[in-house]
Amino acid sequence: MEKSWSFHIGPVYFDGAVLAMITLTCTIIFGLVFWASRKMTLRPKGKQNVLEWVIDFVNGIAKDNMGATESRRYSLFVFVLFAFVFVSNNIGLLTKIKGSNDVSYWKSPTADVGVTLTLSLIVALVATLAGMRRFGFKGYIKHVFFTPAAMLPMNIMEEFVNFLSLALRLFGNIFAGEIVINLIAQVGNSHIYYLPVAILLEVGWTAFSIFIGALQSYVFVLLSSMYINAKIAEE
């Protein structure tokens, strides 16, 4: 596994590459949304049309799983979640920056399991707070864990499995994609005769990775909206 640039503040160590890429990802998203939303008109075209299409697409995912009324409450959260995951999945495909001793300075944030676990935790917290607001604390505990009461052990396990699977599915796909890209790059660097083949493989795998990154963004938002709806649905 490649090493990342890290630093520490006192006894606490931080992954500098991940923090830098998360900051860059947020900056890219804010910049694109700010640029596309300037001088908006009632008849959208160009950049405004693209932004509105993305928002409608993401809101459609939430609406299909949460209903029209509930999805409006979480539309901003779902859009930000989709945008962050999509950019994070693909930003590591742009280039590779490594220093001495094979230390990485550029990577996809979602290729780090700590990031995907944090995203999954955020979704779990939002779903839990939404359920408590709907049913109250006691009502939420009964709704999630004691319906029916005989299924309490399975319901507890389900919550833990949902949390882990949401994070590890995203991490596994993006991390594996970056590993393959690194392997192809090493083949191209090993001998000049392999370089043309490595370039073709790199281009093809990058295109496939972009598709996988977009697909995983869709799946992550789809499952997140389903998890939130499971906490607030009456049935």
Backbone as numpy.savetxt, mean C-alpha at the origin, in Angstrom:
# Nx Ny Nz CAx CAy CAz Cx Cy Cz
19.62 -10.81 1.68 18.77 -9.60 1.68 19.66 -8.36 1.68
19.33 -7.39 0.82 20.15 -6.19 0.74 20.00 -5.34 2.00
21.06 -4.64 2.33 21.06 -3.78 3.51 20.61 -2.37 3.12
19.97 -1.70 4.08 19.51 -0.34 3.85 20.32 0.63 4.69
20.44 1.84 4.19 21.08 2.90 4.97 20.26 3.15 6.23
20.90 3.20 7.37 20.20 3.40 8.63 20.95 4.41 9.49
20.24 4.97 10.47 20.84 5.87 11.43 20.12 5.69 12.76
20.64 6.25 13.80 20.02 6.08 15.11 19.98 7.41 15.85
18.94 7.55 16.65 18.81 8.68 17.57 18.77 8.07 18.97
19.89 8.19 19.67 20.01 7.49 20.94 20.02 6.00 20.70
19.23 5.24 21.46 19.21 3.79 21.30 18.28 3.30 20.19
17.52 4.23 19.56 16.53 3.85 18.57 17.13 3.97 17.17
17.07 2.88 16.39 17.59 2.86 15.03 16.45 3.05 14.03
16.74 3.77 12.95 15.77 4.05 11.91 16.32 3.60 10.55
15.44 3.10 9.71 15.81 2.75 8.34 15.74 4.03 7.52
16.90 4.62 7.23 16.94 5.90 6.53 16.39 5.82 5.12
16.65 4.69 4.43 16.15 4.55 3.07 14.63 4.54 3.04
14.01 3.80 3.96 12.55 3.73 4.01 11.95 5.09 4.36
12.51 5.77 5.35 12.00 7.08 5.74 12.12 8.08 4.59
13.26 8.04 3.89 13.45 8.96 2.76 12.46 8.67 1.64
12.22 7.38 1.35 11.31 7.02 0.27 9.85 7.30 0.63
9.49 7.14 1.91 8.14 7.50 2.34 7.92 9.00 2.18
8.92 9.79 2.57 8.83 11.24 2.40 8.70 11.62 0.94
9.49 10.98 0.09 9.42 11.26 -1.34 8.07 10.84 -1.91
7.56 9.70 -1.47 6.24 9.23 -1.94 5.15 10.22 -1.59
5.13 10.68 -0.34 4.12 11.66 0.08 4.26 12.97 -0.69
5.50 13.38 -0.95 5.73 14.61 -1.71 5.21 14.48 -3.13
5.45 13.34 -3.76 4.98 13.10 -5.13 3.45 13.14 -5.18
2.81 12.46 -4.23 1.34 12.43 -4.22 0.77 13.82 -4.01
1.30 14.54 -3.02 0.81 15.89 -2.76 1.03 16.78 -3.97
2.21 16.68 -4.59 2.51 17.53 -5.75 1.59 17.24 -6.92
1.35 15.97 -7.20 0.49 15.61 -8.34 -0.95 16.03 -8.10
-1.45 15.79 -6.89 -2.84 16.18 -6.59 -2.98 17.70 -6.60
-2.01 18.40 -6.04 -2.06 19.86 -6.03 -2.02 20.41 -7.45
-1.15 19.85 -8.29 -1.02 20.30 -9.68 -2.29 20.01 -10.48
-2.86 18.81 -10.28 -4.03 18.41 -11.07 -5.31 19.11 -10.62
-5.33 19.62 -9.40 -6.56 20.23 -8.87 -6.57 21.75 -8.97
-5.54 22.34 -9.59 -5.52 23.78 -9.77 -6.44 24.16 -10.92
-7.14 25.28 -10.78 -8.00 25.84 -11.82 -9.00 24.81 -12.33
-9.72 24.20 -11.39 -10.71 23.20 -11.75 -11.94 23.84 -12.38
-12.55 23.14 -13.32 -13.73 23.64 -14.02 -14.86 22.62 -13.93
-16.08 23.05 -14.28 -17.22 22.15 -14.24 -17.16 21.11 -15.34
-16.43 21.41 -16.41 -16.26 20.45 -17.50 -14.79 20.01 -17.50
-14.49 18.96 -16.74 -13.08 18.58 -16.56 -12.43 18.11 -17.85
-11.16 18.39 -17.97 -10.38 17.91 -19.09 -8.92 17.80 -18.67
-8.18 17.02 -19.39 -6.75 16.89 -19.12 -6.46 16.34 -17.73
-5.60 17.02 -17.00 -5.13 16.56 -15.69 -6.27 16.46 -14.68
-7.24 17.39 -14.74 -8.37 17.32 -13.83 -9.20 16.07 -14.10
-9.36 15.73 -15.37 -10.14 14.55 -15.75 -9.49 13.28 -15.22
-8.15 13.21 -15.30 -7.42 12.04 -14.79 -7.59 11.92 -13.29
-7.45 13.04 -12.56 -7.59 13.02 -11.11 -9.00 12.58 -10.72
-10.01 13.12 -11.37 -11.38 12.76 -11.03 -11.67 11.30 -11.36
-11.05 10.80 -12.44 -11.25 9.39 -12.80 -10.67 8.49 -11.71
-9.49 8.82 -11.22 -8.86 8.01 -10.16 -9.70 8.04 -8.90
-10.19 9.24 -8.53 -11.02 9.36 -7.33 -12.31 8.55 -7.49
-12.96 8.65 -8.65 -14.19 7.89 -8.89 -13.92 6.38 -8.87
-12.78 5.98 -9.42 -12.43 4.56 -9.44 -12.26 4.02 -8.03
-11.52 4.75 -7.20 -11.27 4.30 -5.83 -12.55 4.35 -5.01
-13.32 5.41 -5.17 -14.59 5.50 -4.44 -15.55 4.40 -4.87
-15.46 3.99 -6.14 -16.30 2.89 -6.61 -15.98 1.59 -5.90
-14.70 1.36 -5.60 -14.31 0.16 -4.86 -14.94 0.18 -3.48
-14.84 1.32 -2.80 -15.42 1.43 -1.46 -16.94 1.33 -1.49
-17.55 1.93 -2.50 -19.01 1.92 -2.60 -19.53 0.50 -2.79
-18.84 -0.30 -3.59 -19.28 -1.68 -3.85 -19.24 -2.53 -2.59
-18.37 -2.19 -1.65 -18.19 -3.00 -0.45 -18.82 -2.41 0.79
-19.05 -1.10 0.80 -19.55 -0.44 2.01 -20.90 0.22 1.81
-21.36 0.33 0.57 -22.60 1.02 0.31 -22.36 2.51 0.09
-23.32 3.16 -0.55 -23.15 4.56 -0.93 -23.00 5.48 0.28
-23.78 5.24 1.33 -23.76 6.14 2.49 -22.45 6.01 3.27
-22.06 4.81 3.61 -20.86 4.61 4.41 -19.59 4.95 3.63
-19.57 4.67 2.34 -18.36 4.90 1.55 -18.00 6.38 1.48
-19.01 7.26 1.54 -18.72 8.70 1.50 -17.93 9.14 2.74
-18.15 8.48 3.87 -17.44 8.86 5.10 -15.96 8.51 5.02
-15.62 7.51 4.23 -14.25 7.03 4.18 -13.60 7.26 2.82
-14.22 8.10 1.99 -13.71 8.30 0.63 -12.30 8.89 0.61
-12.04 9.89 1.48 -10.71 10.50 1.51 -9.68 9.50 2.02
-10.01 8.76 3.07 -9.08 7.77 3.60 -8.73 6.72 2.55
-9.73 6.24 1.84 -9.51 5.19 0.83 -8.66 5.73 -0.32
-8.92 6.97 -0.74 -8.14 7.55 -1.84 -6.68 7.73 -1.44
-6.44 8.27 -0.24 -5.06 8.46 0.23 -4.36 7.12 0.36
-5.06 6.11 0.86 -4.48 4.78 1.01 -4.09 4.21 -0.34
-4.98 4.33 -1.32 -4.69 3.81 -2.66 -3.51 4.54 -3.29
-3.52 5.87 -3.20 -2.45 6.67 -3.80 -1.10 6.33 -3.18
-1.06 6.21 -1.86 0.21 5.91 -1.19 0.72 4.54 -1.57
-0.14 3.54 -1.56 0.29 2.18 -1.89 0.73 2.09 -3.34
-0.01 2.74 -4.24 0.33 2.66 -5.66 1.70 3.29 -5.94
1.94 4.49 -5.44 3.23 5.15 -5.66 4.34 4.39 -4.95
4.09 3.93 -3.74 5.10 3.18 -3.00 5.49 1.88 -3.71
4.51 1.22 -4.30 4.79 -0.03 -5.00 5.71 0.16 -6.20
5.58 1.31 -6.87 6.26 1.49 -8.15 7.49 2.39 -8.10
7.67 3.13 -7.02 8.77 4.08 -6.99 10.13 3.38 -6.98
10.18 2.19 -6.45 11.43 1.45 -6.43 11.85 0.92 -7.79
10.95 0.99 -8.78 11.27 0.52 -10.13 12.01 1.57 -10.94
12.01 2.82 -10.47 12.60 3.91 -11.26 14.10 3.76 -11.40
14.76 3.43 -10.31 16.21 3.34 -10.34 16.67 2.58 -9.11
17.96 2.31 -9.06 18.57 1.70 -7.88 19.80 2.51 -7.51
19.84 2.97 -6.26 20.99 3.74 -5.77 21.59 2.96 -4.62
22.84 2.53 -4.79 23.52 1.77 -3.75 24.87 2.38 -3.47
25.24 2.36 -2.20 26.55 2.85 -1.80 27.52 1.72 -1.59
28.53 1.97 -0.81 29.52 0.94 -0.53 28.91 -0.19 0.29
29.51 -1.37 0.17 29.05 -2.56 0.89 27.61 -2.93 0.54
27.19 -2.56 -0.69 25.87 -2.94 -1.20 24.73 -2.40 -0.34
24.90 -1.20 0.22 23.87 -0.56 1.03 22.91 0.19 0.11
21.61 -0.08 0.25 20.60 0.51 -0.63 20.12 1.86 -0.08
20.02 2.83 -1.00 19.50 4.16 -0.66 18.16 4.44 -1.35
17.73 3.52 -2.20 16.49 3.75 -2.96 15.75 2.43 -3.05
14.50 2.39 -2.59 13.72 1.16 -2.60 12.25 1.52 -2.48
11.39 0.58 -2.82 9.96 0.78 -2.63 9.63 0.67 -1.14
8.94 1.64 -0.56 8.60 1.54 0.86 7.83 0.28 1.20
6.95 -0.16 0.29 6.14 -1.35 0.57 6.93 -2.65 0.40
8.21 -2.54 0.01 9.09 -3.72 0.01 9.68 -3.95 1.40
9.29 -3.13 2.36 9.71 -3.27 3.76 8.51 -3.73 4.58
8.66 -4.83 5.29 7.53 -5.41 6.01 7.03 -4.48 7.12
7.92 -3.64 7.67 7.48 -2.70 8.69 6.47 -1.70 8.17
6.64 -1.27 6.92 5.71 -0.33 6.31 4.35 -0.98 6.07
4.35 -2.18 5.52 3.07 -2.84 5.23 2.33 -3.22 6.51
3.08 -3.60 7.55 2.43 -3.88 8.84 1.81 -2.62 9.42
2.49 -1.48 9.24 1.95 -0.20 9.72 0.69 0.17 8.97
0.69 -0.01 7.65 -0.52 0.26 6.87 -1.67 -0.63 7.31
-1.37 -1.91 7.53 -2.40 -2.83 8.00 -2.92 -2.43 9.38
-2.02 -1.96 10.24 -2.43 -1.51 11.58 -3.33 -0.29 11.49
-3.02 0.63 10.57 -3.86 1.82 10.39 -5.26 1.41 9.96
-5.35 0.48 9.01 -6.66 0.00 8.56 -7.41 -0.66 9.72
-6.71 -1.46 10.51 -7.35 -2.12 11.65 -7.85 -1.11 12.68
-7.08 -0.05 12.93 -7.50 0.97 13.89 -8.72 1.73 13.37
-8.70 2.08 12.08 -9.84 2.79 11.50 -11.10 1.92 11.58
-10.96 0.63 11.23 -12.10 -0.28 11.28 -12.62 -0.44 12.71
-11.70 -0.56 13.67 -12.10 -0.73 15.07 -12.81 0.51 15.61
-12.27 1.68 15.33 -12.90 2.92 15.79 -14.25 3.13 15.14
-14.36 2.75 13.85 -15.64 2.88 13.15 -16.68 1.95 13.78
-16.26 0.73 14.13 -17.19 -0.20 14.77 -17.61 0.26 16.15
-16.67 0.82 16.92 -17.01 1.32 18.25 -17.94 2.52 18.17
-17.75 3.36 17.17 -18.64 4.50 17.01 -20.05 4.04 16.65
-20.14 2.95 15.88 -21.45 2.46 15.46 -22.17 1.73 16.59
-21.48 0.84 17.29 -22.14 -0.04 18.26 -21.83 0.30 19.72
-20.85 1.19 19.96 -20.37 1.38 21.32 -19.34 0.31 21.65
-18.60 0.50 22.75 -17.51 -0.43 23.06 -18.03 -1.85 23.31
-19.03 -1.98 24.21 -19.55 -3.31 24.53 -20.24 -3.93 23.32
-20.99 -3.12 22.60 -21.67 -3.63 21.43 -20.69 -4.08 20.35
-19.58 -3.37 20.24 -18.58 -3.74 19.24 -17.93 -5.07 19.60
-17.56 -5.25 20.87 -16.96 -6.52 21.31 -17.91 -7.68 21.05
-19.18 -7.48 21.36 -20.17 -8.54 21.12 -20.33 -8.80 19.64
-20.37 -7.73 18.84 -20.60 -7.85 17.40 -19.45 -8.58 16.71
-18.21 -8.29 17.12 -17.04 -8.84 16.42 -16.64 -10.20 16.97
-16.65 -10.36 18.30 -16.06 -11.56 18.89 -17.08 -12.57 19.41
-18.31 -12.14 19.72 -19.27 -13.05 20.33 -20.50 -13.27 19.46
-20.32 -13.19 18.15 -21.44 -13.44 17.24 -21.04 -14.56 16.27
-21.36 -15.81 16.60 -21.92 -16.28 17.87 -20.84 -16.48 18.93
-21.24 -16.63 20.19 -20.29 -16.74 21.29 -19.42 -17.98 21.18
-19.96 -19.06 20.61 -19.20 -20.30 20.49 -18.01 -20.16 19.54
-18.02 -19.12 18.71 -16.95 -18.92 17.72 -15.89 -17.94 18.20
-15.86 -17.64 19.52 -14.91 -16.66 20.04 -13.46 -16.97 19.66
-12.95 -18.19 19.85 -11.55 -18.45 19.46 -11.30 -18.23 17.97
-12.24 -18.67 17.14 -12.07 -18.48 15.70 -12.17 -17.01 15.31
-13.03 -16.25 15.98 -13.16 -14.83 15.68 -11.89 -14.07 16.05
-11.26 -14.43 17.18 -9.99 -13.81 17.57 -8.91 -14.14 16.55
-8.84 -15.41 16.15 -7.85 -15.82 15.15 -8.08 -15.11 13.82
-9.35 -14.93 13.46 -9.67 -14.26 12.19 -9.15 -12.83 12.18
-9.30 -12.12 13.31 -8.81 -10.75 13.37 -7.30 -10.70 13.19
-6.60 -11.62 13.82 -5.13 -11.66 13.71 -4.70 -12.04 12.30
-5.37 -13.01 11.71 -5.02 -13.46 10.35 -5.31 -12.36 9.33
-6.42 -11.67 9.48 -6.74 -10.58 8.55 -5.67 -9.49 8.60
-5.24 -9.14 9.80 -4.21 -8.12 9.98 -2.90 -8.54 9.30
-2.47 -9.77 9.55 -1.21 -10.25 8.97 -1.30 -10.43 7.46
-2.38 -11.02 6.99 -2.49 -11.32 5.56 -2.54 -10.04 4.73
-3.19 -9.00 5.23 -3.26 -7.74 4.51 -1.86 -7.15 4.32
-1.03 -7.26 5.36 0.33 -6.71 5.29 1.26 -7.60 4.49
1.24 -8.90 4.75 2.22 -9.80 4.13 1.94 -10.04 2.66
0.69 -9.97 2.25 0.38 -10.12 0.82 1.03 -9.00 0.02
0.87 -7.78 0.49 1.45 -6.63 -0.20 2.98 -6.69 -0.16
3.54 -6.93 1.02 4.99 -7.00 1.16 5.59 -8.09 0.27
5.01 -9.27 0.27 5.56 -10.38 -0.49 5.63 -10.11 -1.97
4.59 -9.54 -2.52 4.56 -9.27 -3.96 5.58 -8.21 -4.37
5.67 -7.12 -3.62 6.57 -6.03 -3.99 8.02 -6.41 -3.71
8.27 -7.06 -2.59 9.63 -7.47 -2.25 10.17 -8.48 -3.26
9.34 -9.44 -3.64 9.77 -10.43 -4.62 10.08 -9.79 -5.97
9.28 -8.81 -6.36 9.53 -8.11 -7.62 10.87 -7.39 -7.63
11.21 -6.75 -6.52 12.49 -6.04 -6.44 13.67 -7.02 -6.40
13.48 -8.17 -5.78 14.54 -9.19 -5.77 14.85 -9.65 -7.19
13.81 -9.89 -7.98 14.02 -10.34 -9.36 14.72 -9.27 -10.18
14.33 -8.02 -9.99 14.99 -6.92 -10.72 16.47 -6.85 -10.37
16.79 -7.02 -9.10 18.19 -7.02 -8.68 18.97 -8.18 -9.29
18.34 -9.34 -9.37 19.00 -10.50 -9.96 19.27 -10.29 -11.44
18.30 -9.71 -12.14 18.49 -9.43 -13.57 19.62 -8.43 -13.77
19.67 -7.40 -12.90 20.74 -6.41 -13.00 22.11 -7.06 -12.75
22.19 -7.99 -11.84 23.45 -8.67 -11.57 23.89 -9.52 -12.76
22.92 -10.12 -13.45 23.25 -10.88 -14.65 23.84 -9.96 -15.72
23.24 -8.79 -15.90 23.75 -7.84 -16.90 25.12 -7.32 -16.56
25.41 -7.19 -15.26 26.72 -6.69 -14.84 27.81 -7.76 -14.85
27.40 -9.02 -14.90 28.38 -10.10 -14.80 29.25 -10.21 -16.04
28.66 -9.94 -17.22 29.43 -10.06 -18.46 28.76 -9.20 -19.53
29.57 -8.57 -20.36 29.02 -7.66 -21.37 28.14 -8.38 -22.37
28.40 -9.68 -22.61 27.59 -10.43 -23.57 26.16 -10.64 -23.07
25.98 -10.63 -21.76 24.65 -10.82 -21.18 23.85 -9.52 -21.11
24.49 -8.40 -21.37 23.85 -7.09 -21.17 22.59 -6.90 -22.02
22.61 -7.20 -23.35 21.39 -7.00 -24.14 20.21 -7.82 -23.63
20.50 -9.09 -23.27 19.42 -9.94 -22.75 18.91 -9.40 -21.42
19.83 -8.94 -20.57 19.43 -8.40 -19.26 18.58 -7.15 -19.42
18.91 -6.31 -20.41 18.12 -5.09 -20.64 16.70 -5.44 -21.05
16.57 -6.41 -21.97 15.23 -6.83 -22.41 14.43 -7.42 -21.24
15.09 -8.27 -20.45 14.42 -8.85 -19.29 14.03 -7.78 -18.27
14.92 -6.81 -18.08 14.64 -5.73 -17.12 13.43 -4.91 -17.54
13.35 -4.57 -18.83 12.22 -3.80 -19.33 10.93 -4.59 -19.19
10.97 -5.88 -19.58 9.77 -6.71 -19.48 9.32 -6.90 -18.05
10.27 -7.19 -17.15 9.89 -7.40 -15.76 9.43 -6.11 -15.09
10.01 -4.99 -15.47 9.56 -3.70 -14.91 8.12 -3.43 -15.30
7.78 -3.68 -16.58 6.40 -3.49 -17.03 5.45 -4.41 -16.26
5.87 -5.66 -16.07 5.04 -6.60 -15.32 4.91 -6.17 -13.86
5.99 -5.64 -13.29 5.97 -5.19 -11.90 5.04 -4.00 -11.71
4.99 -3.12 -12.71 4.06 -1.98 -12.64 2.62 -2.49 -12.60
2.33 -3.50 -13.42 0.99 -4.10 -13.41 0.69 -4.73 -12.05
1.66 -5.48 -11.50 1.47 -6.11 -10.20 1.30 -5.05 -9.11
2.08 -3.96 -9.19 1.97 -2.89 -8.20 0.59 -2.25 -8.22
0.05 -2.02 -9.44 -1.29 -1.45 -9.56 -2.34 -2.43 -9.05
-2.16 -3.71 -9.38 -3.11 -4.73 -8.94 -3.12 -4.85 -7.42
-1.93 -4.82 -6.80 -1.85 -4.93 -5.35 -2.43 -3.70 -4.65
-2.33 -2.54 -5.28 -2.97 -1.34 -4.73 -4.48 -1.52 -4.71
-5.01 -2.05 -5.80 -6.45 -2.31 -5.89 -6.88 -3.33 -4.83
-6.12 -4.42 -4.72 -6.46 -5.48 -3.76 -6.40 -4.95 -2.33
-5.38 -4.14 -2.03 -5.23 -3.62 -0.67 -6.42 -2.75 -0.29
-6.83 -1.88 -1.18 -7.97 -1.00 -0.90 -9.26 -1.81 -0.85
-9.39 -2.79 -1.74 -10.58 -3.64 -1.75 -10.75 -4.36 -0.42
-9.69 -5.01 0.05 -9.76 -5.74 1.31 -9.94 -4.80 2.50
-9.29 -3.63 2.45 -9.43 -2.66 3.54 -10.88 -2.20 3.69
-11.54 -1.90 2.57 -12.94 -1.47 2.63 -13.84 -2.61 3.11
-13.48 -3.84 2.74 -14.26 -4.99 3.23 -14.09 -5.17 4.73
-12.87 -4.97 5.25 -12.63 -5.11 6.67 -13.38 -4.04 7.47
-13.35 -2.82 6.96 -14.08 -1.73 7.65 -15.57 -2.02 7.65
-16.09 -2.47 6.50 -17.52 -2.75 6.41 -17.92 -3.89 7.36
-17.02 -4.87 7.54 -17.34 -5.99 8.43 -17.50 -5.52 9.87
-16.85 -4.42 10.24 -16.95 -3.92 11.61 -18.18 -3.04 11.84
-18.75 -2.51 10.77 -19.87 -1.57 10.93 -21.19 -2.13 10.41
-21.15 -3.24 9.69 -22.39 -3.81 9.14 -23.23 -4.42 10.27
-24.53 -4.25 10.18 -25.44 -4.77 11.20 -25.50 -6.30 11.17
-25.45 -6.86 9.96 -25.57 -8.31 9.82 -24.29 -8.99 10.28
